[in-house]
Structure formats: structure tokens, C-alpha cells
């Protein structure tokens, strides 16, 4: 099963690195991280670009040409995600280390892709 994370960002430099680190610390790594940035004016894009250079999974960065707003930005990330199971992530979350594994197992057990 291919696992994607769809993340929407906007001026998130203050908390973003901690969330990115929580992805790397998962017991089951994602297969891809899709980030849609909504015209950030801080270091958000640079943080993602640096992370992508060393991430143990594919990182896809989309930079919107115009501000799409919260919902539109998440929709863009979802459009670009290719996983069978897609997780939504805010830029200021920190995930428990076993989040992906637990949900993937539940998904397989229940044959459900929506949680």
C-alpha cells in the first residue's frame, strides 16, 4: 500500500521542522510527502527544500502562484498525492511515532481508506 502525506503550508517556519522530523521518526515511513505552499513570505519553502534533500522518502513541493486559502491549499496537496492511503497534515502538528503504522493496519483490517 502506498502512503502519502498531504500537507498545506503558509508562513509555517516556526513549527514546520518539528512536524517534518516527526514524519522521519515514524515506524512506518510514508512513501511520499506532498507539500502545497500558499505563497509563504517566510522561510517555509526553504525549510521544505532542505528537508527534501535528506528525506528518506520522496518530497513533492508545489508552490501556488496565487494564494488559494486554507481549503484550496489542502485541496491542491490532495490532488497531487498518489497514495492509496493519504494522511492530511497541518504544518504545526507533531505526530506520534506510530501514527502511520497504526492507521495503515486499521485500513487493511477494515478495508477502509477514510478515517
N, C-alpha and C positions, 0 to 999 in steps of 0.2 A: 504494500500500500504506500503510495506517495503522499507525504505530508508536507503541506505548505503553511507558512505563517504569512498572513496579510497584515501589514502594519501601516497605519496612516501617521504621518509626522507633520508637525508645524511648529517651528521655533522650540524644539524639544531638547536642546543641548544640555540642559541642567540635569535631566534624569535619564536620557537616552542610553548612555553607555551601560548603566546598571541593568537595563532591560536586555540589551544585546548580550551582555555577559550571561544573563540567566538562560538565554537560548543555547549558548555554547555549553552550559553546565547541565543540560538535560540528559537523562539516562537514555533517552531515545532522541537522537538529533533530528531536526527537520531535514527534509530534502532540499527545501528552498525557503528563502525569506524574500518576500516581495514587499518593498517599501515604496509607498507613494508619498512624495513630499509636496506640500501645498504652498510652495513659494516661500520657504523659510528665509529669514533675513539674518539668522544667527549661524552657528557652526554645525547645525544639524546635518546638512548634506556632507560636509567634510568628515564628520564622525562616522557616518554610514560608509563612505568611500574607504576610509582607513580600515574599518571593521571588515569590509568585503575582501580586502587583500589577504587577510589571515583566517577568515571564517572557514570552518571545516564543512561547509555546505554552500550551495550557490546563493548569491545575494543579487537580487534584481532591484535596481533603483530607478524609479520613474520620477521625473521632476515635472510637475504640472507647469504649463505655460501661463496659466492664469489660476487664481485662487478658486477652488471648487467648493470650499466649505467642508465641514466635518463629514457629512454623509457622502457627498460627492467624492471626497478624497478616499474614503474607505471603499466606496464602490469601484473606484479605479484600481485599487490594490486587489480587490476581489476579481475583477476582470482579468488581471494579469496572472493570477495564481493558477497553477496547473495541477495541484494535488487532488487526490481522491478525498482527502480529509484536510479541511482548511480551518486554521485557527485564526481568529481575529486578535490583534494585539494593539493596545494603546501604547504610546511611547513612554509613558511614565509608570508602567506596571513593572513588577518583578515576579517571575513565575517560580512556583515550587519546582524542584529539580525533576520530579516525575510526572509533571502535567501531561506531556505529550504521550508518554508510555501508557499512563492510566486511561486516557481518553481513547487512544488507539485500540487498546484491548477491549474497552467497553464497546467501541464501534464494531469491532469484529464479532463480539459476543452477541450484540443486539442487531447486527446488520443495519445499523443506523448511522447516517453521516451528519446528522444535525443534532447539536447539543446546546 
